[in-house]
């Protein structure tokens, strides 16, 4: 039985999808693998499973440098400071910084004199690849009494490439959490000047909310992705007040840009939140928990979705200035219990200072560590610590290497601007987009791609000549044919592609699927809502290699789109839901 498109693709839903932390026993980790370690002890990486996040790329590489003889000169010192016999540490630093845009160098432990010489040499090496050096933290280890050895020190140095011609590091962080947890307020504080804090009456969130009804109710109902934290080469915040109007200079000086994707927390807008997590390609997920509210059902939903999509997550507990100590302890206990469930297998790691921060940065995304910050957006408790975490947070993708591939731009918003025409907004996954470039836009309702020309490009509200991989932007497009561009049937889920790829729309495709939770059995002709990148549409199960699908079952399933063909890519993650049913999968083959 077919379902009307308007009903199947409604933004709101009365029934939240089931929590992914309720993992069936067949997929859970053995009990011994979930035993908690001592508090704030870095745990070992959990066993690999379908739910474990993929390790991030080496966007931030830690290189150990040590020396015990303070009398050696720079040249001799450089010869001794190597990780292996074939490549000196200087070459490792040059390659990592030039390839990834930044790297974290750990020098020590060594005497203070040697540390100063090492930093001087490191600055010289960084200058050869147009990078700046800054010491982010130094740890001191006093010598034992009577040992006759000098005090030791370990220094963590950030090497970051200087911005040039619009090139800067991009990091995308999705912000999720229960309604009234303080998500928009936190984003407003982080994207503002260092001294900016909330007044407790909605000042910070007013910088983020997009619609009048959001400001009146204080609840986010849309996807706000135009909030950016701009950082310099040494981690300094470049944000200015809105009335200062220094956006152009601010962008040119930014060496790293952290883009926040502020998502809705109310269960009425759960499908909008799922679409934001799948369509906007976040590098990390920031789960915001109100200290006075504790862990709610929607918090569990958001944590489960992040784990299912293999996106590393960390937790920020807000409103600690309002929360009594017994309630705070209970919230932290609930959070620890949630993260250690068999479906999550995370080890919460409370970050209280810079020493904890360095451990969290090095283990985040590479092990089971889930950093936990306790902050207040009103009195500023631990907000500077959270800012330093974003400064040191490594990239998960090597965007610099994507500019060699054909252009692929995901469209997730569109507008008709009087006097300008059709404006498309989204994320560039690969290739470059320049002014007057010819691209194919589609597929429309008939699976056809239409040629368009890029007439204007904006990035972070500033006109630019080109958009680079990993960046979000907006284009003004013109039709290359006699038909007006509005006649192409523009909608969310379309893409802009290079004409050389000869793209084809897909009506049916084969997936490897695992059912995470289902209160019923799924058979042929079952119709869930499928999310795949920026695609959201009702699909039908055409065939499968099992008679029925239940919780914990893995199967090969052929899906068919119900209303129109879409552009898909083999290997993409898919998430499909229906009521409290939830399943994940991977596209293996495009059929028709």
DOTIKE-73767 format. One record per residue (C-alpha): x, y, z. Coordinates in steps of 0.5 Angstrom, whole numbers, padded with zeros to 4 digits, always signed. Each point is the difference from the previous one (the first is absolute). Example, Ala and Ser with C-alpha at 12.3 -4.5 7.8 and 13.67 -1.06 7.14 Angstrom:
<recs>
+0025-0009+0016
+0002+0007-0002
</recs>
This chain:
<recs>
+0000+0000+0000
+0003+0007-0002
+0000+0006+0005
-0001+0007-0002
+0007+0003-0001
-0002+0006+0004
-0002-0004+0006
+0007-0004+0000
+0004+0005-0001
-0003+0005+0006
+0005+0004+0004
-0003-0002+0006
-0002-0007+0003
-0004-0002+0006
+0004-0006+0002
+0008+0000+0001
+0004-0005-0003
+0003-0005+0005
+0007+0001+0003
+0005-0003-0003
+0004-0002+0007
-0005-0005+0000
+0004-0005-0003
-0002-0007-0001
+0004-0006+0004
+0003-0003-0007
+0003+0007-0002
+0002+0002+0007
+0007+0000+0003
+0002-0006+0005
-0001+0002+0007
+0008+0001+0002
+0001+0005-0006
-0005+0005+0003
+0003+0000+0007
+0002+0007+0002
+0007+0002+0002
+0002+0005+0005
-0003+0007-0001
+0004+0004-0004
+0005-0006-0003
+0000+0000-0007
-0003-0007-0002
+0002-0005-0006
-0003+0001-0006
-0007-0005+0000
+0000-0006-0005
-0002+0002-0007
-0008-0001-0001
-0005+0003-0005
-0001+0006+0005
+0007+0002+0001
+0002+0007-0003
+0005+0000-0005
+0007+0002+0002
+0001+0007-0003
+0005+0002-0005
+0007+0003+0002
-0002+0007+0000
+0003+0001+0007
+0006-0004+0001
+0004-0001+0006
+0008-0001+0000
+0004-0001+0006
+0006+0003+0000
+0005-0001+0006
+0007+0002+0002
+0004-0001+0006
+0007+0004-0001
-0001+0007+0001
+0007+0002-0003
-0001-0002-0007
-0001+0005-0005
-0006+0001-0005
+0003-0004-0006
+0002-0006+0005
-0006+0000+0003
-0004+0000-0006
+0003-0006-0002
-0002-0004+0006
-0007+0002+0000
-0003-0005-0004
-0005-0005+0000
+0003-0005-0005
+0007-0001-0003
-0003+0002-0007
-0004+0007+0001
+0003+0005+0005
-0006+0004+0004
+0001+0006-0004
-0002-0003-0006
-0006-0004+0004
-0002+0007+0002
+0000+0003-0007
-0004-0005-0003
-0005+0000+0005
-0001+0007+0000
+0000+0001-0007
-0005-0006-0002
-0005+0001+0006
+0001+0007+0001
+0002-0001+0008
+0003-0004+0004
+0001-0001+0008
+0008-0001+0002
+0001-0003+0007
+0007+0002+0002
+0003-0003+0006
+0001-0002+0005
+0007+0004+0001
+0003+0005+0003
-0003+0007+0000
+0007+0002-0004
-0001-0005-0005
-0008+0002-0001
+0002+0007-0002
+0005-0003-0005
-0005-0005-0003
-0005+0006+0000
+0004+0004-0004
+0002-0005-0005
-0007-0002-0001
-0002+0007-0001
+0005+0000-0006
-0003-0006-0003
-0007+0002+0000
+0002+0007-0003
+0003-0004-0006
-0007-0003-0002
-0004+0007+0002
-0002-0002+0007
+0000+0003+0007
+0002-0003+0006
-0004+0001+0007
+0001-0004+0007
-0007-0002+0002
+0002-0003+0007
+0007-0002+0004
+0000-0005+0005
+0005+0000+0005
+0003-0006+0004
+0005+0001+0006
+0006-0004+0000
+0001-0005+0006
+0003+0003+0006
+0008-0002+0000
+0000-0002-0007
+0004+0005-0002
-0004+0001-0007
-0004+0006-0002
-0007+0001+0000
-0004-0003-0006
-0005+0003-0005
-0005-0002-0005
-0002+0005-0005
-0006+0000-0005
+0001+0004-0006
-0005+0001-0005
+0002+0001-0007
-0005+0003-0005
+0000+0003-0007
-0001+0007-0002
-0006+0002-0004
+0001+0002-0007
-0005+0001-0006
-0006-0002+0004
+0003-0007+0003
-0001-0002+0007
-0001-0006+0004
-0008-0001+0000
-0003-0004+0006
-0008-0002+0000
-0003-0001+0007
-0007-0002+0001
-0003+0002+0006
-0006-0004+0003
-0003-0001+0007
-0007+0000+0003
-0004+0006+0000
+0002+0006+0005
+0006-0003+0001
+0004+0006-0003
+0002-0002-0007
-0001+0007-0003
+0002+0004+0006
+0007-0004+0000
+0001+0001-0008
-0001+0007+0001
+0005+0001+0006
+0005-0004-0004
-0001+0004-0007
+0001+0006+0004
+0006+0004+0003
+0004-0003+0005
-0003+0005+0005
-0008-0002-0002
-0004-0003+0005
-0008-0001+0000
-0004+0004+0005
-0004-0006+0002
-0006+0003-0004
+0001-0002-0007
+0005+0005-0002
+0005-0005-0003
-0005-0004-0004
-0003+0006-0003
+0007+0000-0004
-0002-0007-0003
-0008-0001-0001
-0002+0001-0007
-0008+0001+0001
-0004+0004+0004
-0004-0005+0003
+0007-0003+0002
+0001+0006+0004
-0007+0000+0003
+0000-0007+0002
+0008-0001+0001
+0000-0006-0003
+0004-0002-0007
-0005-0003-0005
+0005+0001-0006
+0007-0002-0002
+0005+0006+0002
+0006-0001-0004
+0003+0007-0001
+0003+0000+0007
+0008+0000+0000
+0006+0001+0005
+0006+0003-0004
+0007-0002+0003
+0006+0003-0002
+0007-0004-0001
+0001+0001+0008
-0007-0002+0002
-0002+0007+0001
-0007+0001-0001
-0002+0005-0005
-0007+0002+0001
-0003+0007+0000
-0006+0003+0002
-0005+0000-0005
+0000+0007-0001
+0007+0001-0001
-0001-0003-0007
+0007-0003-0001
-0002-0006-0003
+0004+0000-0006
+0007+0001+0004
-0002-0005+0005
-0001-0005-0005
+0007+0001-0004
+0003+0000+0007
-0003-0007+0002
+0004-0006+0000
-0005-0005+0002
-0008+0001+0000
-0004-0004+0005
-0007+0000-0003
-0006-0002+0004
-0006-0004-0002
-0005+0002+0005
-0006-0005+0000
-0007+0000+0003
-0001-0004+0007
-0007-0001+0000
-0003-0006-0002
-0005+0003-0005
+0006+0002-0004
+0004-0007+0001
+0000-0001-0008
+0003+0007-0001
+0006-0002+0005
+0001-0007-0004
+0000+0004-0006
+0005+0005+0002
+0005-0006+0003
-0001-0004-0007
+0000+0006-0005
+0005+0005+0003
+0006-0005+0001
+0002+0002+0007
+0007-0002+0002
-0002+0000+0008
-0006+0000+0004
-0001+0004+0006
-0005-0003+0005
-0002+0006+0004
-0004-0003+0007
-0003+0005+0005
+0003-0001+0007
-0007+0001+0003
-0004-0004-0005
+0005-0006+0000
-0001-0006-0006
-0006+0000-0003
-0003-0004-0006
+0002+0005-0005
+0007+0000+0002
+0000-0008-0001
-0003+0001-0007
+0006+0005-0002
+0006-0004+0003
-0003-0006-0003
+0000+0003-0007
+0007+0003+0001
+0002-0007+0001
-0004-0003-0005
+0003+0005-0005
+0007-0001+0002
+0001+0007+0002
+0005+0001+0006
-0004+0004+0006
+0002+0004+0006
-0005+0002+0006
-0001+0007+0003
-0004+0001+0006
-0002+0007+0001
-0004+0004+0005
+0005-0002+0005
-0001+0006+0004
-0008-0001+0001
+0001-0008+0002
+0001-0002+0007
+0005-0005+0002
-0004-0006+0001
-0004+0001-0007
+0007+0001-0003
+0003-0006+0002
-0007-0004-0002
+0001+0003-0007
+0007-0002+0000
-0002-0007+0002
-0005-0001-0005
+0005+0003-0006
+0005-0005+0002
-0005-0006+0000
-0003+0002-0007
+0007+0001-0003
+0002-0007+0003
-0006-0004-0003
+0002-0006-0005
-0003+0004-0006
+0005+0006+0002
+0006-0003+0003
+0003+0007+0002
+0004+0002+0006
-0002+0007+0002
+0006+0004+0002
-0001+0006+0004
+0005+0006-0002
+0001+0005+0006
+0007+0003-0002
+0005+0000-0006
+0003-0006+0002
-0006-0004-0001
-0002+0004-0006
+0007-0002-0004
-0002-0008+0002
-0007+0002-0003
+0003+0003-0006
+0004-0006-0002
-0005-0005+0002
-0006+0003-0003
-0002-0004-0006
+0005-0005+0000
-0002-0004+0006
-0006-0001+0005
+0001+0007+0003
-0006+0005+0000
+0002+0006+0003
-0005+0004+0005
+0000+0007+0002
-0004+0003+0005
-0001+0008-0001
-0004+0006+0001
-0002+0005-0006
-0002+0005+0005
+0006+0000+0005
+0005-0003-0005
+0002-0006+0004
+0005-0004-0004
-0002+0004-0007
+0007+0001-0001
+0002-0007+0001
-0005-0002-0005
+0002+0005-0005
+0007-0003+0000
-0003-0007-0001
-0003+0003-0007
+0007+0003-0001
+0004-0006+0000
-0006-0005-0002
+0003-0004-0007
-0003+0000-0006
-0003-0007-0002
+0000+0001-0008
+0006+0002-0004
-0004+0005-0004
+0006+0003-0004
+0001-0006-0004
-0008+0000-0002
+0002+0006-0005
+0003-0005-0005
-0007-0004-0001
-0006+0003-0004
-0005+0005+0003
-0005-0003+0005
-0005+0005+0004
-0005-0002+0004
-0006+0005+0000
-0004+0000+0007
-0003+0007-0001
-0003+0004-0005
-0003+0008-0001
-0003+0004-0005
+0004+0007+0002
-0004+0006-0004
+0005+0003-0005
+0005-0006+0001
-0004-0006-0002
+0001-0007+0002
+0005-0001+0006
+0002-0007+0002
+0004-0002+0006
+0003-0006+0003
+0007-0003+0001
+0005-0001-0005
+0003-0008+0000
+0005+0000-0005
+0003+0004-0006
+0000+0008-0001
-0006+0005-0001
+0002+0006-0004
-0003+0006-0003
-0004-0001-0007
+0002-0008+0001
-0005-0005-0004
-0003-0005+0005
-0006-0005+0000
-0006+0001+0005
-0004-0006+0001
-0004-0005+0000
-0007+0003-0001
-0006-0004+0001
+0002-0003-0007
+0007-0002+0002
+0003+0005-0005
+0006+0005+0001
-0001+0007-0002
+0006+0005-0002
+0001+0006+0004
+0006+0005+0001
+0002+0003+0007
+0000+0007+0000
+0001+0002+0007
+0004-0003+0006
-0001+0001+0007
+0004-0003+0006
-0001+0002+0007
-0005+0006-0002
+0006+0002-0005
+0001+0000-0007
+0005-0004-0003
+0003-0002-0006
+0000-0008+0001
-0002-0005+0005
+0004-0005+0003
-0001-0007+0002
-0003-0001+0007
-0003+0007+0000
-0007+0002+0000
-0003+0006-0005
-0005+0003-0004
+0000+0001-0007
-0005+0004-0005
-0001-0005-0006
-0003+0002-0007
-0003-0005-0005
+0004-0002-0006
-0006-0001-0004
-0006+0004-0002
-0004-0003+0006
+0000+0004+0006
+0004-0003+0006
-0006+0000+0004
-0003-0005-0005
+0005-0005+0002
-0004-0002+0006
+0005+0002+0005
+0000-0004+0007
+0004-0002+0006
+0004-0007-0002
+0003+0003-0007
+0007+0000-0001
+0005+0004-0005
+0004-0004-0004
+0006+0001-0005
-0003-0002-0007
+0006-0005-0001
-0003-0005+0005
-0006-0001-0004
-0004-0001+0006
-0006-0004+0000
-0006+0000+0005
-0002-0007+0004
-0007-0003+0001
+0002-0006+0004
+0007-0002+0003
+0002-0006+0004
+0002+0001+0008
+0004-0004+0005
-0005+0001+0006
+0000-0001+0008
-0006+0001+0004
+0001+0004+0006
-0007+0000+0003
-0007-0002-0002
-0006-0002+0003
-0003-0003-0006
+0002-0005-0005
+0002+0003-0007
-0001-0003-0007
+0000+0001-0007
-0004+0007-0002
+0001+0003+0007
+0001+0007-0001
+0005+0004+0005
+0003+0007-0001
+0007+0000-0002
+0006+0005+0001
+0006+0000-0004
+0004+0006+0000
-0004+0005-0002
-0006-0004-0003
-0006-0002+0004
-0006-0004-0003
-0004-0005+0001
+0002-0007-0003
-0003-0007-0001
+0003-0006+0002
+0000-0004-0007
+0004-0006+0002
+0005-0003+0005
+0003-0006+0002
-0003-0001+0006
-0008-0002+0001
-0001+0005+0006
+0004+0005+0003
+0001+0001+0008
+0004+0003+0005
+0007-0002-0001
-0001-0003-0007
+0005+0002-0006
-0002-0001-0007
+0001+0002-0007
-0006+0004-0002
-0002+0004-0006
-0004+0006+0000
-0004+0004-0005
-0001+0008+0001
-0008+0001+0000
+0000+0007-0003
+0006+0002-0004
+0007-0003-0002
+0006+0003+0004
+0007+0001-0001
+0004-0005+0005
+0007-0003+0001
+0003-0007+0001
+0002+0000+0007
-0004+0005+0003
-0003-0001+0007
-0008+0000+0000
-0004+0000+0006
-0008-0002+0000
-0005+0001+0005
-0008-0001+0001
-0003+0002+0006
+0005-0004+0006
+0003-0004-0006
+0007+0002-0001
+0005-0004-0005
+0007+0002-0003
+0004-0002-0006
+0004+0001-0006
-0001+0001-0007
+0003-0006-0004
-0002+0001-0007
-0005+0004-0004
-0005-0004-0004
-0004+0005-0005
</recs>
